[in-house]
Amino acid sequence: MSNLPAGRRPAIAITCGEPAGVGPEISIRAAWAMRHEANCILLGDAAFLALTASLIDPEIRLAALSLQAVRNSGLPHFGPGRLAVIDIPTDNNVIPGVLDKDNGRAVLDTLDAAVEGIQAGWFGAMVTAPLQKSTINQAGVAFSGHTEYLAEKTGTPQVVMMLAGDPGHGQPVLRVALATTHLPLKDVPAAITQDGLATTLDIIDADLRQKFGIVAPRILVTGLNPHAGEGGYLGREEIDVIAPAIAAAQARGIDAQGPYPADTLFQPKYLQDADCVLAMYHDQGLPVLKYATFGRGINVTLGLPLIRTSVDHGTALDVAAQGLGVADTGSMQQALRTALDMLKASSAR
């Protein structure tokens, strides 16, 4: 991971996601809003992004670069008056709101370029706009999502999905990590193992320390069953799997507590001293977080050898079809802000 260059704004790659969705607009708006704090480099079709930028605000200036030129000479550092774009052209012209499978490969190429750029030291972090999985799969590339793809691309055996957001009203930032992600509910119990939870807790603890600058992270862990199994009457996963994994983590010096009933854990009196909640499955933890923070929430992939944040919403094709100025940029700007904060915390170490 790159250190921040002395006297320069940190360079952050922004992959603009599905070109027919809201990704290009929210990427440009967020990058322009943050241009005095971060050197934001957009990755996408330069011609389409330039057209989009001109329609958003004629004052927004973009400078197109070829990927090969950056490989040969490195990334030029523009002042805050311009946004750099590494041109990764789509095969076909983009129509907002209309998917085109022929453009799916270019979306994937932006991710590859962002990872390459971090590994080469061009960027310190990456922020990803939402993409459409279907167009990439229809382009002939088996693709299940950003998280899985970046894990494979970087050779990371296990990653952890964590969503975070500010609930407001003076409450602390809410962070919810997941022990399992996109699984049918019937498959969740078998996927929760002591070894898997051990690795997940190790990753959460390490990244909260190294990438968020939290000196002694406190992690609260939910149970799987209603009432955390109610002493075995409603299931034994808490007794046989989750509690032993927590005890083992404590023996390794990790401040993990639980398992707690999920229906009562998400209250300010329990969360005020917690740095992260580890939920057992997707719809156990994320509905609470999205209700409390939607529009301000973000997605962070823990465990990667790089910093990656993202929005907490999808491509919003219906919104993109309505034209510019309708999409909400709050989550994208917060994802960029969090990546910048993580980069500073990591560099400070």
Buried (B, 14 or more C-beta within 10 A) or exposed (E): BBEBBEEEBBBBBBBBBBBBBBBBBBBBBBBBBBBEBBBBBBBBBBBBBBBBBEBBEEEBBBBBBEBEBBBEEEBEEBEBEBBBBBBBEBEEEBEBBEBBBEBBBBBBBBBBBBBBBBBEBBBBBBBBBBBBBBBBBBBEEEBEBBBBBBBEBBEBEEBBBBBBBBBEEEEEBBBBBBBBBEEEEEEBBEEBEBEBBBBBBBBBBBBBBBBBBBEEBBBBBBBBBEBBBEEEEBBBBBBEBBBBBBEBBEEEEBBBBBBBBBEEBBEEEBBEEBBBBBBBBBEBBBEBBBEBBBBBBBBBBBBBEBBBBBBBBBBBBEBBBEEBEEBBBBBBBBBBBBBBBBBEBBBEE
